[in-house]
């Protein structure tokens, strides 16, 4: 591998780490919004509506698909699922998603708790991915220097 290739690989890892951190930061803002604002005034209002008004005899879960654009989490769609899982091409087309069970009569506080917990888990996962990408950059440089 050439020195230029090594540099490109390190740049890619650094870029990936920054992207993971941006997603984590945007999701943190979404959690704060959900905690501080009324569910009805949040970006997750559609998820709440679908989760609390859909017929649980037909639908099992509802998912909010989230993209991060210019550092802000944007809920691009909410969709219900009767069974199974989302097709890979749907999942790959968003930065992250949050899925909850259909629960008629779910109170806003419980919704906030459930979704906040799931988003917090995703934030941790993105922070870990960022750390691994950064460590891979450091490790990759050390590995190559020993060649």
Secondary structure, 3 states (H helix, E strand, C coil): CCHHHHHHHHHHHHHHHHHHHHHHHHHHHHHHHHHHCCHHHCCCHHHHHHHHHCCCCCCCEEEEEEEEECCEEEEEEEEEECCCCCCHHHHHCCCEEEEEECCCCCCHHHHHHHHHHHHHHHHHHHHHHHHHHHHHHHHHHHHHHCC
